[in-house]
Amino acid sequence: QVAGPVQLYDLRGRLATNLVDLGAVERVRAARTLASASDADADAQAEGAAATAAAAFLRAQRADAQLANRVADSTLAAELLAIAREQLRAGVGVALDVTRAESQLAGVRAQLIAARNDQARARLDLQRLLDLPLDRPLRLADSLAALPTAEPMPDVDAAVRTALARRPDLVVAERQLEASRRQATAIRAERLPSVSGFVDQGSTGLGLDGRLLPTYTWGVQVSVPVFDGFRREGRLEEARAQAAEADVRRRDLETQAAVDVRGALLDLAAAREQLDATRERQRLAEQEVAQARDRFRAGVAGNADVVTASLSLTAARTATVDALTLYQNARVALARAQGLVTRLP
């Protein structure tokens, strides 16, 4: 018999772990699926940023092309003015031709100034978008005319299948749906028994001088859920509703992806036909200018025909640049619809 107070020493450690818990397994799988959905969402943001950068790059290329056209128009106008003045000094021309040529040159110079300003603004916007230093000159590696324009048209069904498999927003929707379904599965699995194991081992005694006795408890515990106030059923219904909503959103995105791809293909085909037409128009306009300039230089006609032809050539050059830009924008739109902007050559 020991009369108190008694000083008791108890040193022990406890370890417990789940051996079988199907609900926890499904919850982990749902969390991993949501994490992969976040990765796919980052890819979607990258696609959007790439499409924005591509559009800004095309605007800068268009500004460069328009400036080159205005420089060519200015060179032609200066040449016509020189011819008119030479003919006037030779006594085979009239002052009206000189005045008309000077007016044409002044108009072209005004367009040249506007084109230079547009180029500077487009490059400034591109530098800002790409987070480049604004005080450094920017040189584009490619020109608008150097971009591919003769690529074969992709098959509609193949393009739609690529979009359904590669578009990041569809991947996000699919993984969110999978995560919602796994969450519902995890809630249903909570109704099943779970098995856990535990170990409790230590030393107990009246002193630390070697009189501590080892004590331990080892065991396996089986837990069976019986009743939780219907909270599990409410969570299950909520998870099912989220899964249904995610499924509707996924199917809507699939339909939208198919529409985007088909619309982009239509725009691409129309842009290619328009580009061919504008190139033919520019070729004929250049031929008209050459013929009118030869007649004016020979003195058999005034420069009114040359001025008219040069105006037509200016409009044809502008239309060609616009058609090239439209075609390249259609390529970017098709790549965006398929989720391939970051892989666009």
Secondary structure, DSSP 4 states (H G I P E B T S, - for coil): --PSP---EEEEEEEEEEEE-HHHHHHHHHHHHHHHHHHHHHHHHHHHHHHHHHHHHHHHHHHHHHHHHHHHHHHHHHHHHHHHHHHHHHTSS-HHHHHHHHHHHHHHHHHHHHHHHHHHHHHHHHHHHTT--TTS----SS-GGGS---PPPPPHHHHHHHHHHH-HHHHHHHHHHHHHHHHHHHHHHTTS-EEEEEEEEEEEES-SSS-PEEEEEEEEEEE-----TTHHHHHHHHHHHHHHHHHHHHHHHHHHHHHHHHHHHHHHHHHHHHHHHHHHHHHHHHHHHHHHHHHHHHTSS-THHHHHHHHHHHHHHHHHHHHHHHHHHHHHHHHHHHT-GGG--
